[in-house]
Amino acid sequence: MAAAPAFLIIQTAFIGDVVLATALAEKLHHHLPEASIDFLLRKGNEDLLKGHPFLRNVIVWDKKKGKLKNLFRLIRQVRATRYNYVINVHRFASSGLITALSGARVTVGFDKNPLSRFFTKNKRHTLAKGVHEVQRNQTLIAEITDEHPAKPRLYPSQADEAAIMKYRLRGASAISYICIAPASVWFTKQFPKEKWIAFIDQLNPELYTVYLLGASSDKEYAEAIRSATKHPGVVNLSGTLSFLESAALMQYAVMNFVNDSAPLHLASSVNAPVTAVFCSTVPDFGFGPLSDLSFIVETMEVLSCRPCGLHGFKACPQGHFKCALTITNEQLLNSFGN
């Protein structure tokens, strides 16, 4: 009897990219339940996949300390594991080198990777309108599964669930709450602080507690929102919860409000209700919500400058930021029938 195949998925980009790439693990496990699946990611993102039931190993690449030394260590490790398939979702040369030198029988990635010519197969990467990132990624494994993508999924543990229980209950009673992840690495993807404050002020404090989510680096920004709002039930949890604890909390929220950023994909990974606010970017890039209950909010104005880029900018190139400032409170409020 032939041995079960061994797969390595490579995605060493950012948090949201890793979350979306988990759809590949879901799909591979569904079609090949006996297969061994490993996942290679950058240091700092490994907690996303803690306790993942379909992954044998999570391999961590420290890109900040001894990047090249660690890269060649990884290449040796990957070659020694003798994978049958290496699936490279990342589109940069470093991961291309790992893939090309992996020794795997099949190596596949996108044609935008500078080293894709050295893969056994490469697939065209396109930002075609209406094609979601999980659909793009699915093309890498369509020949061994099928053309239909799975949804991304994370797996909060019982400990993660226990850690957020104090935010879900008041005494023995469940509370109704809304989560807002207000920050983004890119200014032009971030709904403005004043707009978040005005929105929160419209929420009924007798009905909803509001939790502000984010990383430790977002704590000051979130605190500025909390301290300025009139709503007495706003709690700043930035830097308090892990990735999986945040996902668990979002799962039970009445609604989650996010930018076009990582928390959007955390919501998708646990099928949490979500309203995604798109400022300078657009859903047609393929990074929209995948939850069963999801809404997209964007300006109603036709702006010739939008979208201004795939990832956003540190400031509005036109200086007016109309793509964000023309979004109304009513658009956000209408998404959950407040």
N, C-alpha and C positions, 0 to 999 in steps of 0.2 A: 504494500500500500504506500502510495506517495505521501511524503511528509506535507503537512499543512504549510501553505506559503507564508512567508514573513514579509511584512510591509513596513516601510518607514515613510511617514508623512513629514515633510519639512515646511515649517512656516515660522520664520524667525523675525517677522515684522512686529506689529504692535498688537495690543490687547484684542481689539475688535477683529483683526485679521485672524488671530488664533481661534477665537470663538467661532467664526464662520467656517474655518477649516475643520472644526470638529464634525461638520456634516459628512466629511469624507470617511471618518472613522465609523460613524453611524451606518453609512451605506455599505462599506466594506464588511462590517460585522454582520449586517442583515443578509448579504449575499454569500459571504464566506465565513460562517460563524466559527469555524475551527482555525481560522487564520490568526497569526500573531501580528499585532499592530503596535508599532512604536511611534512616538511623536517627538520631533526635535524642534525646540523653540529657544528663544533668547531668555537669559537670566532675568528674573523679575516677573515672568509670566507663568512660571511653573505651577503656582498655586491654583490657577484656573482649572487644571486637569487633575488636581488631587482627588484620589479615589475614583477616577474614571473607570467604569467597569469593563470597557472594551479595549483599554490600552494596557499592554504588557509593561512597557517602560516609557518614561518621559525623560528625554535626553536634553540637558541644559547647556547652552552655549553662552559663556560669559563674554559679551562683546566689549565690555568696558575695561577689564583688566587682562592684559596679555591676549588681546584679540587674536593675533595671528598664531601665537603659540597654542591657544585653545582650539583654533580652527584646525590646525594640523593634527592635534590630539583627537579631535572629533572624527576627522577623516580616517585615522587609524582605527578608531573604535567602530565606525560604520563598516569599514572593510572587513574587520574581524568578525562582525556579526553575520555576514553573508546573507544579506537580504535578497529575496527574489525580486521585489519591486521597491523602487524609491520613487515616491510621488512628491515632486517639488512644487509647492504653490507659490513660493517666494520668487521674485523676478529680478534678483540682483546677483552679481557675480560670485559673492562669497558662498551662497547656497548652491549656486551652479557648480562650483568647484567640488563641494561635498558630493553632489549628485554624480558628476562626471567621473569622479575617482572612487565611487562607492563600491565598484565591483559587482553591482546588482545585475541580474540578467536583463531586467527591464528598468530603464530610467526614463521618466517622463516629466515634462514641465512645460511652461509657456514659452512661446517663441521670443518674448521680450527679454528673457534671461540671456545675458550676453554669451553664456556658454551653452546655450540650448543646442547648438550644432553638434555637441559631443554627447547629447542624450540619445538613447535609442529611439525615442519618439518625442516630438514637441507639438504642442497644440497652439493654435492662434488665440491670442488674447485680444479681446475686443470690448470696448465700452458701448456696444450697441444698445440703443434705447430699449428699455424694458427687460434687459437681461440682468438678473441678479447675480451677485458674486458667487453664491452657492451654485448657480447654474454654470457659471464660467469654470469654477473648480471641478464640477462634476464631469466636464469634458475630459479631464485627465484620467478618469477611471471608468468612463462609459463603456469601453470595450470589454471590461471584465465584470461589469455590473449591468447597468442599463443607462438610458439617457435621462432618467428622472432623478433629480437631486433629493437627498434627505434634508431635513432641517438640522441646524446646529443644535447641540445640546450640551449643557453642563449638568453636573450632578452634586448639588449641595448634600452634605452628609447629615446624619442625625445630630451631630455636634453643631453643625452650622445652623440647623433648624432650632436647636435649643438656645443658641447664642442670640437669636433675634426674637425669641418668644417674648421677652420683656418689652419689645416695641410693638408687639401685636396685641398684647392684653393689657387691660386696666382692671386689676383684680382678677376675677375669673371670667371677665367678659371681653370678647374680641372688640377691638376698636376699628373704626374706619379711618384709613389713612391714605395719603397720597405721597408718592416719592418724586422728588425732583432732583435731577443731576444737572446742575446749572452750568458747569464749567466745560471748557474744551481747550485742548492744546492750542488750537488755532482761533484767533480772535474773530475772524469772519464766519466761523462755524458756531459761534457762541451767541445764543440769545442774550441781549444786553441785560445787565444787572437791574437797571431801572424797569425793564419790561417784566422781569421775573417778580420784582417787588410789587408792581401794579397788579399782576395776575394773582399773586398770593393774597393780596388785600381784598380781592373779590371772592375769595373762598370763605364759606361759612365756618367759623371756628367751632360752632356747636356740632358740626357734622364731621369735620375732617381735621385730624392731626397732619402736619406736613413734615416729612423727613427730607433733609437735604443730603444727598449722597455725593461722594467723590473721594479722590485720593487725598493724602496728607497735604499735597501741594495746592489743593483746592480749598483748604480749610478757611484761609483768610477771605477768599472771595465769597464763599458760602456764608461766612459769619457777617460780612457786610450786608448781605441780603437779609439774613435773619434779624439783625439788629435794626434794620430800617423798616421792616414790615410792621403793619398794625396787628397782624394775626398773632394771637398769644400762644398758639400751639405749634410753633415752628421749632424743630430740633435739628441742630447741625451735627450730622453724623460723619462728616468728611474725615477721612483718616482713621475712623473708628472700626469699620467693618472690613473684612477680607472680601475678595472678589466673590467667593461662593456665598458668604453671608449676605452680601449686597443682593446677589441674585435671588437668594431665598426670601429676603424681605420684599423685593419687588414682586415676587410671585403672588403674594397675598394682598397687594395694594389694590385700592379701587381703581387707580390709574397711575401710570408712571410717565413723567414728562422729561424728555431727554433732548439733547442736541443730536446732530449727525456725528456721533462719537461712540466710544466703547460701550457706555451704559445702554445704548440702543440695542446692541447685540447681546448684552447680558440679558435684557428683557426677552429677546427672541429665543435665547437658549433655554429658558424655563417657561416659555409660552405665557409670559406675563402681559397683562394689558398695557399698551404703550401708545403714547402720542409723541411722535417725532417731529421736532421743529427744524426745518431746513432753512438756513439763511443764505449763505453765498453758494452752497452746493445744491444739487438737485437729486431727487430720488432716482432719476434715470441713469445715474452713474452705477446703480446696482447695489446700494447699501441701505435700502429701506427696511422697514420692520417686517418680520415674518410671523409674529404672533397672530393667533386667530382673531383677537380683538386688537386692532391697531388702526391708528389714524396718522395722517401726514398733514402737517400745518406748514404753509409757506405763504409768501406774499401773494396778494391777489393782483398786484400791479405787474404789468409787463415791463421788464427792465432789460434793456439791450446788453447790459454788462453782466447779467446773471445767466449761467454760472461764470465766475471769474477764475475758477481753477478747481482741480480735482480735490485738493487737500485744504484749501483755504489759505489765508494770509494773516500776517500779524496786524494788518490794518486794511481798511477798505481802500482798494486801489483808486476809487473815484472820490473818496473822501466824504461820501454821504451815508453809506451803510443802509440804504433804503430797503435792501432785501430783508433786513431784520426789523428796522424801525417802523415799517408799514404793516407788520403783522399785528393783529388786534387781540385784545383780551378775549373777545367773543369767540374768536377762532379756537382758542385753547379751551375755553369753557364748554363749547359745544361738543367737544369730544367725549365728555362723560356725563352730560346732562345735569350739570350742577344747578 
